[in-house]
């Protein structure tokens, strides 16, 4: 099982190692995955910042294509970088948080309160890993496993957000 306590005891790469290869740079979230503690939270913050900076003006088709390509690339690159680190799901690999949270941001209202709630919910589901996230995290290996548990956390986040929107929670507007 990919236990967080085990992942935190894994040796951390140097900044030089991370920035010596494009796949490593992306998998470590442009360096945000090197921040400790809470590299996943730092990575999600970095993803949010990039979303706010880059997404305005982008159309849904281009965002959708970009996200699908990012997910596929993440499966390949997370596997490659995990093998290089001898840690298949290294806690510093945060590209999975980037891609999953971008899916959330794409599909929820484009307001600061909605995005903040999406952030909190996503981090909650990613850390707590309710069923079946925990089981998927334990069973799927390699890059697909790295990406899958975060995509499921994004799915849980989107379900809760959809319910809140359906209930017309006013602060999400």
WOPE-V610332 format. One record per pair of residues at least 24 apart in sequence whose C-alpha atoms are under 8 Angstrom apart, sorted by the first residue. I is the first residue (numbers start at 1). J is the second residue. D is the distance in Angstrom with one decimal. If there is no record, write none. Layout:
{{I;J;D} {I;J;D}}
This chain:
{{1;137;7.4} {1;138;4.4} {1;139;7.2} {2;89;7.1} {2;137;6.6} {2;138;5.6} {4;91;7.5} {7;87;7.7} {7;89;7.1} {7;90;5.7} {7;91;5.6} {8;90;7.9} {8;91;6.3} {10;87;7.1} {10;90;7.1} {12;92;7.8} {13;85;7.7} {23;77;5.9} {23;81;7.2} {24;77;7.8} {24;81;6.3} {26;95;6.3} {27;74;7.4} {27;77;7.0} {27;78;6.3} {27;81;7.5} {27;93;5.1} {27;94;5.9} {27;95;4.7} {27;96;7.8} {28;92;5.9} {28;93;4.8} {28;94;5.4} {28;95;6.3} {29;93;7.2} {29;94;5.5} {29;95;5.5} {29;98;7.2} {32;94;7.7} {33;91;7.7} {33;92;4.4} {33;93;5.9} {33;94;5.6} {34;92;5.8} {35;92;8.0} {39;91;6.8} {39;92;5.8} {39;94;7.2} {40;91;7.3} {40;92;7.3} {40;94;5.8} {40;97;6.6} {41;123;6.9} {43;94;5.5} {43;95;7.5} {43;97;6.4} {43;98;6.5} {44;94;7.7} {44;97;5.6} {44;98;5.9} {44;101;6.7} {44;119;7.6} {46;98;7.7} {47;97;7.6} {47;98;4.9} {47;99;7.9} {47;101;7.1} {47;102;7.0} {48;98;8.0} {48;101;7.5} {48;102;7.4} {48;105;8.0} {51;102;7.0} {51;105;7.8} {63;106;7.8} {67;99;6.6} {67;102;7.5} {67;103;7.1} {70;99;6.5} {71;96;7.9} {71;99;6.4} {71;147;7.3} {74;143;6.8} {74;147;6.8} {75;142;7.6} {75;143;4.1} {75;144;4.8} {75;145;7.9} {75;146;7.2} {75;147;6.2} {76;143;5.8} {76;144;7.8} {77;143;6.9} {78;142;7.3} {78;143;4.7} {78;146;6.9} {79;142;4.9} {79;143;4.0} {79;144;7.7} {80;143;7.7} {82;142;7.6} {82;143;7.8} {88;141;7.5} {88;142;5.9} {88;143;7.6} {88;146;7.9} {89;142;7.5} {89;143;8.0} {89;146;5.9} {96;146;6.6} {96;147;4.9} {96;150;6.0} {96;151;7.7} {97;150;6.2} {99;151;8.0} {100;147;8.0} {100;150;5.8} {100;151;5.0} {100;153;7.8} {100;154;5.6} {101;154;6.4} {103;154;7.1} {104;154;6.0} {104;155;7.9} {104;157;7.2} {104;158;6.3} {107;158;7.6} {108;158;7.5} {108;161;7.2} {109;172;7.0} {109;173;7.0} {111;172;6.9} {111;173;6.6} {113;171;6.5} {113;172;5.8} {113;173;7.9} {114;171;7.5} {114;172;4.8} {114;173;7.4} {118;157;6.5} {118;158;7.9} {118;161;7.2} {121;157;5.6} {122;153;6.0} {122;154;5.9} {122;156;7.8} {122;157;5.5} {125;153;5.1} {125;154;7.9} {125;156;7.0} {125;157;7.3} {126;150;6.1} {126;153;5.3} {129;153;7.3}}
